[in-house]
Amino acid sequence: MLRYAFRAVPWWRLAAATGLVLVLMEVVRRWPWTMWPLQGCAVGVVAAATLWCFDEPSADIVDVTPRPLAWRTAARASGVLLVALAWGATVLLARSSLFDHASDVALQGFAALLAAASFATWRRAGGTAVPARASAALVVVVAAFCGLVRPGFDLLPLFPYADGSGNAGDWATSRVLWASLAGVAVVGLMTALADVRWWRWGGSQM
């Protein structure tokens, strides 16, 4: 399993992504009031890096081997673990500048990570070889847009800041949204790994 993970996971790409997350959160730590939108961008990079862990350019060969999807997903989870540890470390380092909401910020990244892992596994189970190719860049753009423009912040406060008053968003609602996303992602991931066929999104069968 370790040998497969060493060859299959794009470690250099993950290293670059985790480094970018560290830089973004360091900027937020130094200038939280003016640079807070970069926190949302960092969450998007976490999700994109997680998606990259599941790309399989050699899917035509790998998908017909005796190794099941669950085994391959477990092996690739080592890359996801690196992303998770990096996110936890960056939030810990920046906690003094996160408006006493470091745990909420941490939740955002971990929920995004779980959602990305669930989506990528779902696509892999449906036969898509490289799910990150079409979705990694998109998720970063969407996260950046939500962090910078913050559309519908009163209804969907994905990235609130400060004390949550006025147009800063609602931390309590945000917490519920991200926790719900994490819960749905876990269910989706378990369903994908159980190889349930009725929900497949096209592609070849595993």
N, C-alpha and C positions, 0 to 999 in steps of 0.2 A: 504493500500500500504506500509506504514512504517513497519508494522508487517511482511509482506512478505519479504521486503528488509532486515530486521534484521535477519531473519532466512535463507534467500537464499544466501546472499552475504557472501563469506568467509572472514570476517573482519580481523581475526587474520593473515591470509595469506597476505592480502593486507597491513596490518601494517608491517609485516616483509619485504615485497617488497619495500614499501615506505621508510622504514628504510635503506634498502640496497642502494636504489637510493641516499638517503642523504649521506651515507658514500662514495659512488663512486664519487659523485660530490664534496664532501669535499676534497677528495684526489686530484681531478682535480684542485680545487681552490688553494690548497697549492703548488702543483707541476705541473702547466699546461703544461710546455714544455715536460716533461718526461712522465707524466701520462695521457695525452690527450686521448689516446685510450679508457680509461675507460668511457669517455663521451658517446661513441657509445654503450658500454655495458649498461650504465644507460638507454639509450633510449630503448634498448631491454627489460630491466626489466619492464619499463613502459608499453610496449606493452603486455608483458606476464601477468602482473597484471591485465590489462584491460580484457584480455581473460578469466582469472579466474572468473571475475564478472558474466559471462554468463553461466557457467557450471550448469547443472540441473540434478543431479543424479536421481531425481525422475521424470524424463521426462515422463515416461509411465503414470503417474497419472496426472501430471500438464498439459500436452499437451492436455488432453481431458476435462479440466475444462472450464467453460465459460469465464475465463479471457483470452483475446487475447494476442498475442505475443507483441503487442505494449504496453499494460499495464504492462506486466512483464518486458519488456525492460526498461520502464520508471522507474519502481521500482528499478531495478538493476543499473540504472544510478547513484544512490547515491554512489555506490562503485566506479564507474568511476570518479565521481566528486572528491572523496577523492584522487584518483591517480593524477588527473589533478591539484588539489590544491597543492599536495606534489611536483609535478614536477615544477610548477610555483614558489613555495617557494625556492626550491633548486637552481633553475637557478638564482633567485633574489639574494640569498646569495652568489653565486659564480660569479656574474656578473663582478666583478673587474678583474677576471682572465680568462675571455672568449674572450680575444683579440678584445674587442669592438663589439662582435657579439652575445651578450646575446639574442637578439630577434631572431636570426637565430637558436640558440641552442634551445630556447623555442619552436620555430616552429617545429623542428625535433620531440620533444617529443609529442607535441599535435597532429601532423600529424600521428605519430605512434599509438597514443591512438585511434584516429578516425578510422584508418585502422583496428586496432584490433577489435574495437567494431562493425564495419561493417562486418568483416569476421565472427565473432562469431555469430552475429545476422543472417547472411545468412545461416550458418550451422544449427543454431537452427530452422530456418524456414524450412530447409530441413529435419528436424527430428533428427539431431545429438544431443545427450543428453549432451555430455561433449566436446565441441570443443577445450577446452584448453588442454585436456589430450594429444593430439597428436601434438599440435602446439606451446604451451607455451615454452617448452624447446627449440624447434627448432628455434623460433624467437630470443631467447636470444643468441643461438650459432651463428646464422647468423649475428646478430648485432655485436657481439663480433669479429667475423671474419672480418667483414667490417671495424670495428674500428681499429683492430690490423694490419691486412694485407693490407687493403684498396685496393682491387683489382680494376683495371680499374679506378683509381682516376681521370684520365684526362677526362673520358667520364661520369662516374657516381660518382661525388664527394659527397658521402653521408655524410661524416664526415670530412670536411676540417678543418684546424686549422691555427693559426697565421694570416698572412695577405693574405693567399691564393696564394702566389707566389710559383714558382718552383713546387716541388712535394707535396705541402701542400694542394692542391685542390683549387677549385674555389667556393667561397662563393655565387656568383650570380647564377651560375648554380645550386648549391645545394639548394638555396632558391626556385628556380623554380620547382625543382624535388619534394621537400617536400610539397610545396603549391599545386602542381598538385595531389600528393597522397592524401592530405587532401580533395581536391575537389571531386576526384573520390570516396573517402570513404564516404563522405556525401551523394552523389548520390546513392551509393550502399546500405547505411543504410536506406535511405528513400524507396528505392525499396523493400528491405526485409520487412520493416514494412508495406508496402502497400500490402503485401501478393501476389505479382505477381508470378504466378505459372509456367510460361514458362521457367524460368531459373533455376528451382530447381535442386539441385545436389543430386539426389537420396533421399533415406530415406522416411519416412512417411509424409503424407500431414497434414498440420495444420488445 
